[in-house]
């Protein structure tokens, strides 16, 4: 008998939720709690905290022919994983098998680093292979830790189910192929009562229809995306994103300590926040859930009792105009003024074709008859983009800018809302203004050094009397009393 799909819950745990043995034990306890509720968990894990950065550094050293530096970083990671495994697993045969698997992976990694160093070149394809070891290792350790605690786990190599194109570094998933692979490799495990455990972030590109694939990655933050792809592909009842905060907040608590937890928010609002700088979610995470209308929960593995944030298609109405304020820093404004193509038909098309050619996403656009201003966060591509733009226009840059984005349902229908926003930040110099076509975001550009002051002013203006239906006002009262 097959498992009801609404009983399936995809649980994605971030790097801080698997950073050491203590964190992994918390994760095991949370998963066991889902089993006790007669749910069928599928667990997706990131690499252990800071491992991805270390692997990228090792790959970079190898590419610069600094082989010993690369191998030294690999050896540090090997020791960390072996020690964590020993803290998690005591059953002799299981620990022996886990240590052998860890050594095997690191031997393969060291061979790869030596090869990169010998060639003296690090390609995006090879870098994806190097960085994939973080999730491959963490998922194997987590599966063994679960088995040690009588959770019937089954390790799944994510590369067998997350099938992608060959855009290394930021591959695009093939969702129909993923759904078929999940049905073939994961659903049977669930029907047997197993808890599949796989790494996030990584996938594979199949070559000529063969079973063997070339390792790819979904880009930084892609473990969230993996969780959503698995949830969408299996038509799961829920997707849970476990991190180290209590959910989506009204803004960054490091800037505004009295920031509130948002109890419920729409898919569209959450996607806007993720894209415009909110660190809790990867921007693409929401899309597979939206397509299948699967609720997403953002939860705290260090405070599992907290209700977190529910992201759903139809949240209750909110008395406050905004749900949250996000900031995106390290942006550049590019002013493009038509020169030889003054008023010519096709000028804008030519401009945007250049950005498309260099795979450079644009955050905000402001246009006039003969000019266009755009904001981008891809500084690496700017010299090449500038060279192409200079053939059709005069180009100027302003760097060290930041985008402030206020998100809320149907803000365009609220009379005077723009005046309230810009009155609250009247002491801050504003460079560009935009209101999204979706009618749920209002954005503007400012200097990076003004971000904290702008966010504090806006938060005080719009969240002094929060709607208790949407915001966790009890936590705010406790904070105020303290």
N, C-alpha and C positions, 0 to 999 in steps of 0.2 A: 504494500500500500504506500503510495507516495505521500510525502510530507505536505500539508497545506502551506501554500506560499505565504499566507498572512502570518504564519508562525515563524517564518524565517526573519532573523534580525542580523543585519550586517554591522559588525562592531569594529570600527577603525580606531587603533590606538597609536597616538603620535610618539615621537622620539622620547619625550620626557615620561611617557607612560611605560616605556620599556628601557629606561636609561641604565638600570642596574637591577640586581636581584630583588631588592625591596620593591621597586616599582613593578617588576614582572609578577611578583606575588600578589600585589594589589590587583593587577590585571586579571590574574587567574581567579581571584575571589569574585570580581565583578562578573566574569563569564560564568562562573559556577552559579551565581545568583540568577542569571538568565535561564540556565538549565532548570533550576528549581521552580521557575515560573512556567515550565513546559514550553519554553521557546527553543528554537533551533538556531544557535549562533553560528555565524561565519566570522572569523577573526582575521582582520587585515592589520599588519603592523608596519610601522616605519623602522628605519635603522635606529639603533641605540643613539641617544643624544650625542651630537657632535661627530658621529662616525662619518656621515656623508661629507662634511667639511674636510675631515682628515684624509679621506680617500681622494677627494679632489686635489688636495695639496700633494699627495703622493703621486698622483697622475701628472701633475704639473712639474714636479721635480724630475720625474722620469723623462718627460718630454724635453726637458732642458739638459738631459744627459747627466743629471745628478742622481745616479742610480743608488748610491749608498744612503742618501737622504730619504729617497722614496722607500727603500726596504726597511729603514729604521722606523718610519711611520707605520708601515705594515706590521712590523714586529710588535710595536706598542699595542696596536689593535688586536693582534693575535693573543697577546697575554691578557688583555682586558676581557676578551670573549671566553677564553679558557677559564679564567678565574670566576667569571659570572656563571658559567655553566656548572662549575664545581659547587658554587653556592646554591644553585637551584636543584641539582640532581644528585641524589645519594645512591640510588640503586645501581649496583656495579656495572651490569651489562649495558644499561641505558646510558650511564655516564661515559663508558668506554666508547660506545657507538657515537655519542655526541661529540666527544673529543676528537675521534677519528675524522668525523665529518668536518669539524672546524679546521683541523690541520689540512685536510684535503683542499678546502676552499682557499685557505691562505697560501698553500703551496701553489695553487693555480694562479692566485693573485700575484705572488712574487714572480712567477714565470712571465706573466703578462707585463709587469713593471720592467723586468729585465729586457723584454722584447721591445717595449716602447723606448727604453733608453738606448738600445742598440741601434734602432732605426733613427732616433733623434727627432721623432715627430709624434705629436698627440692629435689624433683625428677625433672628431665628435663620436664616431662609431666606437672607437677604442675607449674613449672616456666613459661612454655609457656602460661598457663592459666592466670597467674598473669600479665605477660608483655603484653598480648593481649588487656588489658583494655585501653591502650593509644590510639590505633587506633580506637577502638570501640567508645570511647568518642569523639575523635576529628572529626571523620566522621559524627557523629550525630550532633555535634555543627555546622559544616560547612554546612550540609544540611539545618539546620534551618536558618542559616545566609543567605543562598541563597534564601530561600523561603521569608524571610523578605524583600529581595530586588527584588522580583518579578521574580526570576529565578526559573523555575518550577522543583525543585529538588525532588529526591526520594532517601531516604536512603536505601542502600543495605548492609546487613551483609556480609562481604567478605567471611566469613566461609561457606556461602551457595554456593559459586561459585569457590573458590580456594581450590580444593580438592587435598589432598596430601597423602603420605605414613605416617607411624608413627615414623619417625626419628625425635623425638622432639628436638627442638633447631635449626635444619637445615633440614627441611622436603623437600622431593623431590616432585614437583608437578606432578599430573597425567593430562597431557595436553589434551588427548582426553576427559576425564571426565569434565575438566574445560570448554572446548569448548561446550559440551552439556549443562552444567549448565548455561553458559552465554546465550546460545540460549533460554533456558527456563525462566531465571529470569531477564536478562538485556535487551536483544533485544526488548521484548515487551514494556518495559518502553521507550526506544528510539523511537520506532514507535509511541508512544503516545505523543511524544514531550517533554518527561521528561529528566532531567539531572541526571543520576544515580551518587550517591556519596558513596564511600566505603573506608574502611581503607585498607592500604597496609600492607605488612609484615605478616599478619595472614591468616590462612586457617583452614581446618579441615580434620581429618581422619575419614572416615565413617567406622562404625563397623558392620560387618555382613549384609551389604547391607541396613541398616536402614537409615532413614533420619537424625537422630540425630548423630552428629559427635563430636569427641574429638578435642579440639582446638590445633592447631599446629602453628609454625612460620617458616618462610623461612630463618631465620638467619639475623644478623644485616645488614642493608642496603637493606633488602628484599622488601621494598616498591617500589623501582625501578623495581624489578623483577615482583611484582604484576602488575605494569603498563604494562610491556612488555607481560606478560601472557595474560592479558585482551586484549591488542592490537592484539596479535597474534591469540587468540581464536576467535576474532570477525573479523579478516582480515581487520583491520582498515586502514584508509588512512594515518594516522600518529600517532606517539607516542611522546609526549612532556614531558620532564623531567624538571620541574621547581625547581630551587635551588636558591642560593644567590650569584652566580658568573655568569659572562657573557658567559659561555660556557667552552669548553675544551681549556686549555691554553698550550703554548709551554713548560711551566714548572710551578712549584708552585710560584705564585707571591710574597709569603712571603719570598722566597729565592732570587728570581730575580724580582725586582719591574718592570722592563721593559719587562716582559714576554708578549707575544702576544696572542690574541685570534685566535684560529684556526677556520676559517670559514666553512670548510668542511673537512671531514675525512672519511675513509672507515670503514665498520663494523669491519674488521679484525684488523685494527690499533686501533680502539677505545676499542675493547675487550682486546687486549694486554695491553693497558694503564690501563684499569680498573683492570685487574688482577695484574699488577705489581705496584700497589700503587697509581694510580691517584684517588683522592677522589671524583671526580664529579659523577662517575657512579659505581654501584654495578657490580662486574665482570660478573654475570650471565645475566644482563639486556639485553645485545645485542642478546642473542641466539634466543629467540622467534621471534625477529624482523628480524634476518638474515634468519630464516627458511621461513618466509612469505614475505621477501623483503619489509619490511615496514620501511620507513625513520624515524629516531629518531632525535629529536631536543633537544638540551640542552640549556635552557633559564633561564633568571634571573628574578624572580618575583619582585625584587626591581628596575629593570630597564627593564620593559616589551618591550620598544621600541627597545632594542638591538636585533640584528638578531641571536645572539647566535652561536651555532655550529650545522651544519647539518651532521648527520651520515648516509651514504648511501652506496649502493653496488658499485657504480661507480663514485667516485669523479674525478674531473679533474686532469690531471697530475701536479706534483709539481716539480719545479726546485730545491728546497732544498732537500737534502737527507733524512732529518728527519722531522717529524711533531711535535714531543713532547718528553720530557724527564721526566720520572717518577722515583720515589725512593720508595723503600719498606724497612722499618727499622725493628728492633727487630727480626732479623733473627739469626739462629744458623747454623753453618756449622758442619756437622757430617762426620768425616773421618772413613771409614770402611775398614779395611785391613784384607784380608782372612788369617786365621790361620790354623785351622785343615782342611779347605776345599781348600787349596792352589791349584789353577788351576782346581778345580773340576767343572764339568759341573753342571749347575744349581745354581751357587753361586749368580748371580745377581737376578735370579728369587726368590730365598729364601729371599734376602734382601728386594726386593720390596713387597713381600708377607707380610713381617712384618709391613711395613708402611701401607699397605692396611688393615691389621687386625686392626690397631689402628686408622683407618680413618684419617690418617695424610697426607696432600697434600705436595708434593715436588715442590719447585720452580725451582731449577737448579740441574743438574747432571753432574759430571765429572768422567769418568771411565778410568781405566787402566786394565792390565791383571789380577792383583790380588787385586785391591782396587777400591773403589768407594767413591766419596765425594758427599754429597747432602746438600741442604739448606732447612730448614723448619721454619715455624713461629708458630708452635703449641708446646709451651714449656710445657704445662700441660701433654702431653703424653710422654715426653722425658724419664722419669724414666722407664716406662713400655717398651718403644721401646728399650732403652739401655739394659735392662735385656734380652730381646729376641735376640737382635743383638749379645750380648756377648757370646751367645751359639755357634755362627758360625764364629765370627770375633773379632779382636781387635778394640775397638771403642774409638775415641777421639772427644772432642767438642771444638768449638770456638764460643762464644756468642758475642752479641753486634755488629753484622755485618749488613750490608745494601746492598741491590741490586739496582744498577743503570740500568735503561732500556731505551734505545733510540729506538724509533719506527718510521719507515718510509717504504714506499712501495719499494719492490725489491732492498733493500740495497746491497744484495749480488752481484748484477750486476754492482755496482759502483766500479771502480778500485781504490784501495788504501784507501777505506773508513775506514778500521780497523786502518791503520796507522794514519789517521787524528784524529780518536777518541782517541787513546792511546797517541798520541803526546800531545793532549790538556790536558790530565790528567797524564802526565809523572811524576809530582811531588807527585802523590798519590799512596800509596801502594795498588796494585790490587791482590786479593786472588784467584778468579776463573773467567773464561771467558766463555761465551756461545753465540752462534748465533743461533736463533730459526730456526727450520725446515721450518717454514712458510716464511722465508726470509724477515720478516718485523721487526724483533727486534734484537738488539745487547745488551747483558747484561754482567755485571761484578759485582763482590762482592768486597766491601771495608769496612773499619771500619766505624762505625756510625758517629764518630766525623768528618770524612772527607766528608760527604755527601754534605753539603752546598758549600764547596769550589769546589768540583768536578762538581756540577751542574752549578755553575757560570762560570767555565772555559769552559764547553761544550756548554753552551748557547751562550757565546760570540763567540765561534768558528763557530757555525752552524746557528745562527740566526741574525748575524750582517747585512746581506743583504737579508731580507725575500722576498719570492715570493708573490706579492700582490693578486694573484689569490686565494691563500690558506690562507694567514694570514692578519689580520686587521692592515695594516701598517698605516692607518690614525690615529688610536688611539695611535700608537707608536710615530708618529710625534707630536701629541698634548702633549704627556708625555715628549718628548725631549725638546719641547719649554718651557714647565713649569719648 
